[in-house]
Amino acid sequence: MARGTLRRLLEHGLGAPGRALLAWRTRGQAERLFAQRGLTHAATRLAAGLQDIVSAGPFRGLHYPRHRGDIVHLAKLLGAYERELHVAVERLILRQPRLIVNVGSGDGYYAVGLARRLSAAGVTTRVVAVDPDPLAQRACRATARRNVVADMVVPMVRVDTAMLERLLRQARAAESARLPEAPPSRSLVLVDAEGFEDALLDPVRAPALAQTDLLVETHDFAAPGVTARLTARFERTHDVERIEVAARDAADFPLLAGEPAAVSAGLVDEFRHQPQSWLVLTARAVT
């Protein structure tokens, strides 16, 4: 009870300083876990060898320096992180969204990675990076600057369903005003928010979601039944693909070949809760 009260005070009562303190504490806990598993030195050495540049996957070439608490940093550089989603992410990039809202953007892996890919394709995209953690926001901005897409990435502390609806409608209106004869533009919403997806993604209160592509990490351990509920909400307007978390085989990553088995396995471990999966929701129509 006391711990929960302290967390609420830090997160809500003290504003950004409280959230920063809470984030620093949480990141410290992650660092200790990483060190206890004997992974810190190998991860640091291998990341230096890669020069903090992602070597495979849809964000290959992304310059992604490590920030405190990112215990899956090397997995991102190797292209192991969320490898199950690589094909789906490539498909979503090909749909050239003009607005991306990344809820739970963290240090900017997806927000900056997508901005960089779309910029390289000549697509003018606005990426709204939503995260209440001030340390994550700072890291995301730094990564965007390093990858020369800072003008595309807009930080935001929080978003609710009404705000999400406004963002989607404003983007559609702005694009229609800019190119009145062009087909309607697409938007993409990515959500990794520890169960908040259940409250946020409501197409009744946010009708624009019916014409928006979504990539959602679902957290049934935090919101039991959320994967099934989101599927039911969107199956009339979207093609629904459910992707399950899969085990990693360190042998798939040659850079890890010289590491002890426990270390190489730990470096591609994403420290996930169970059950956990993703929904790729592709809008059938944009009007």
C-alpha positions in Angstrom: 0.0 0.0 0.0 2.7 2.5 1.0 4.7 1.6 -2.2 1.6 2.2 -4.4 0.9 5.5 -2.6 4.5 6.7 -3.2 4.3 5.7 -6.9 1.1 7.7 -7.4 2.6 10.7 -5.6 5.7 10.6 -7.8 3.9 10.1 -11.0 0.9 12.4 -10.6 1.4 14.6 -7.6 4.9 16.0 -8.4 4.6 16.3 -12.2 7.6 15.9 -14.4 10.2 15.9 -11.6 8.3 13.1 -9.8 8.0 11.1 -13.1 11.7 11.5 -13.7 12.6 10.3 -10.2 10.3 7.3 -10.7 11.8 6.5 -14.1 15.3 6.8 -12.7 14.5 4.3 -10.0 12.8 1.9 -12.4 15.8 2.1 -14.8 18.1 1.5 -11.9 16.3 -1.7 -11.1 16.6 -2.8 -14.7 20.3 -2.1 -14.6 20.8 -4.2 -11.5 18.9 -7.1 -13.0 21.1 -6.9 -16.1 24.2 -6.9 -14.0 23.1 -9.8 -11.8 22.7 -11.9 -14.9 26.3 -11.1 -15.9 25.3 -9.3 -19.1 26.5 -5.8 -18.7 30.1 -6.1 -19.9 29.4 -8.2 -22.9 26.5 -6.0 -24.0 28.7 -2.9 -23.7 31.6 -4.4 -25.6 29.4 -5.8 -28.4 27.4 -2.5 -28.8 30.7 -0.6 -29.1 31.7 -3.0 -31.9 28.5 -2.2 -33.7 29.0 1.6 -33.0 25.5 1.7 -31.6 24.1 1.2 -35.1 21.2 -1.3 -35.8 22.6 -4.0 -38.0 19.4 -5.8 -39.2 15.7 -5.5 -39.5 13.4 -2.7 -40.6 15.5 0.0 -38.8 18.9 -1.1 -40.1 21.3 1.8 -40.1 19.5 3.6 -37.2 22.1 5.2 -34.9 20.7 4.1 -31.5 22.9 4.9 -28.5 22.1 3.2 -25.2 20.4 5.0 -22.3 20.2 4.0 -18.7 17.8 1.1 -18.1 17.6 -0.1 -21.7 18.4 -3.8 -21.1 17.3 -4.8 -24.6 19.6 -2.4 -26.3 21.9 -5.0 -27.8 18.9 -7.0 -29.0 17.8 -3.9 -30.9 21.2 -3.4 -32.5 21.3 -7.1 -33.5 17.9 -6.9 -35.1 16.6 -9.5 -32.6 14.2 -7.2 -30.8 10.6 -7.9 -31.7 11.8 -9.9 -34.6 8.3 -11.4 -35.0 7.1 -7.9 -36.2 9.7 -7.2 -38.9 7.5 -8.3 -41.9 4.5 -6.5 -40.5 6.5 -3.3 -39.9 7.8 -3.4 -43.5 4.2 -3.7 -44.8 3.1 -0.7 -42.6 6.0 1.4 -43.9 4.9 0.7 -47.5 1.5 2.2 -46.7 3.3 5.5 -46.2 1.4 6.9 -43.2 1.5 10.7 -42.9 0.9 10.6 -39.2 2.3 8.1 -36.7 1.2 8.2 -33.0 3.6 6.0 -31.0 2.1 5.6 -27.5 4.7 4.2 -25.2 7.6 5.5 -27.4 10.3 5.0 -24.8 13.7 6.0 -26.0 12.5 6.3 -29.6 13.4 3.0 -31.3 10.1 2.8 -33.2 9.4 6.6 -33.4 12.8 7.5 -34.8 13.2 4.3 -36.8 10.0 4.9 -38.6 10.7 8.6 -39.1 14.0 7.7 -40.6 12.6 5.1 -43.0 9.8 7.3 -44.2 12.1 10.3 -44.6 14.4 8.2 -46.8 11.4 7.2 -48.9 10.5 10.9 -49.4 7.3 10.7 -47.3 6.5 13.7 -45.2 5.4 12.2 -41.9 4.7 13.6 -38.4 5.6 11.2 -35.6 4.0 11.9 -32.2 6.1 10.2 -29.5 4.0 9.8 -26.4 5.6 8.8 -23.1 5.2 10.2 -19.6 8.8 9.4 -18.7 10.9 12.6 -19.0 14.1 10.6 -19.4 12.6 8.6 -22.3 11.4 11.9 -23.9 14.9 13.3 -23.6 16.5 10.1 -25.1 14.0 10.1 -27.9 14.8 13.7 -28.9 18.5 13.0 -28.8 18.1 9.9 -31.0 16.0 11.9 -33.4 18.6 14.6 -33.6 21.4 12.0 -34.2 19.4 10.5 -37.1 18.5 13.9 -38.6 14.8 13.6 -38.2 14.2 15.9 -35.2 11.8 18.0 -37.2 9.6 15.0 -37.8 9.3 13.8 -34.1 7.0 15.6 -31.8 7.1 14.7 -28.0 3.9 14.4 -26.0 3.5 13.4 -22.3 0.1 11.7 -22.4 -2.8 11.0 -24.8 -6.3 9.8 -24.2 -9.0 8.6 -26.6 -10.3 12.1 -27.3 -6.9 13.5 -28.0 -6.1 10.5 -30.3 -9.2 11.2 -32.2 -8.3 14.9 -32.6 -4.8 14.0 -33.8 -6.1 11.6 -36.4 -8.8 14.0 -37.7 -6.4 17.0 -37.8 -3.9 15.0 -39.8 -6.6 14.0 -42.3 -7.9 17.6 -42.6 -4.4 19.1 -43.0 -3.5 16.6 -45.7 -6.8 17.2 -47.6 -6.2 21.0 -47.5 -2.7 20.5 -48.8 -3.6 18.1 -51.6 -7.4 18.3 -52.2 -7.3 16.0 -55.2 -5.1 13.3 -53.6 -6.5 10.1 -52.1 -7.0 10.3 -48.3 -3.8 9.8 -46.4 -3.1 7.0 -43.9 -2.2 7.2 -40.3 -0.6 4.6 -38.1 -1.0 4.2 -34.3 1.5 2.0 -32.4 0.7 1.2 -28.8 2.9 -0.4 -26.1 1.3 0.8 -22.9 1.1 -2.1 -20.4 -2.7 -2.6 -20.6 -3.7 1.0 -21.4 -4.5 -0.1 -24.9 -7.8 -1.4 -23.6 -9.0 2.0 -22.6 -7.3 4.0 -25.4 -8.3 2.1 -28.5 -12.1 2.6 -28.6 -13.5 3.1 -32.1 -16.8 4.1 -30.7 -15.3 7.2 -28.9 -12.6 7.6 -31.6 -14.3 6.8 -35.0 -11.2 7.8 -36.9 -9.6 4.6 -35.7 -11.8 2.7 -38.1 -9.6 4.1 -41.0 -6.3 3.9 -39.1 -3.7 1.2 -39.2 -2.7 -0.1 -35.7 0.2 -2.1 -34.3 -0.6 -3.0 -30.7 1.4 -4.9 -28.1 -1.3 -6.5 -26.0 -0.8 -7.2 -22.3 -3.3 -9.7 -21.1 -1.3 -10.1 -17.9 -2.2 -6.5 -17.1 -5.7 -6.3 -18.7 -7.1 -9.9 -18.9 -8.9 -10.5 -22.2 -7.6 -7.4 -23.9 -6.4 -9.2 -27.0 -9.8 -10.7 -27.6 -11.6 -7.4 -26.9 -9.5 -5.5 -29.4 -10.0 -8.1 -32.0 -13.7 -7.9 -31.6 -13.7 -4.1 -31.7 -11.8 -3.9 -35.0 -12.6 -7.1 -37.0 -15.4 -5.3 -38.9 -13.1 -2.6 -40.2 -9.6 -4.1 -40.2 -7.8 -7.2 -41.3 -6.6 -8.7 -38.0 -3.3 -10.5 -37.6 -2.3 -11.9 -34.2 1.4 -12.5 -33.7 2.7 -14.5 -30.7 5.9 -13.9 -28.9 8.5 -16.5 -30.0 11.6 -17.8 -28.3 15.0 -16.5 -29.5 17.8 -18.7 -30.6 21.2 -16.9 -30.0 22.7 -19.1 -32.8 20.8 -16.9 -35.3 23.1 -14.0 -34.5 26.8 -14.7 -35.5 28.1 -11.8 -33.4 27.2 -13.8 -30.3 29.1 -16.9 -31.4 32.0 -16.4 -29.0 30.0 -15.7 -25.9 29.1 -18.1 -23.1 25.7 -19.8 -23.8 24.1 -18.1 -20.8 25.3 -14.7 -21.9 24.3 -15.0 -25.5 20.9 -16.2 -24.5 20.5 -13.4 -22.0 21.5 -10.8 -24.6 18.5 -11.7 -26.8 16.1 -12.1 -23.9 13.4 -9.4 -24.0 12.4 -9.9 -20.4 8.7 -10.3 -21.2 5.7 -11.1 -19.1 3.4 -13.8 -20.2 0.9 -14.0 -21.8 1.8 -11.4 -24.4 1.2 -11.0 -28.2 0.7 -8.3 -30.8 -2.2 -7.3 -33.1 -1.5 -5.9 -36.5 -4.8 -4.2 -37.5 -4.8 -3.0 -41.1 -7.6 -0.7 -42.1 -9.5 -2.0 -45.1 -10.8 1.5 -46.2 -9.7 5.1 -46.0 -12.2 7.6 -47.0 
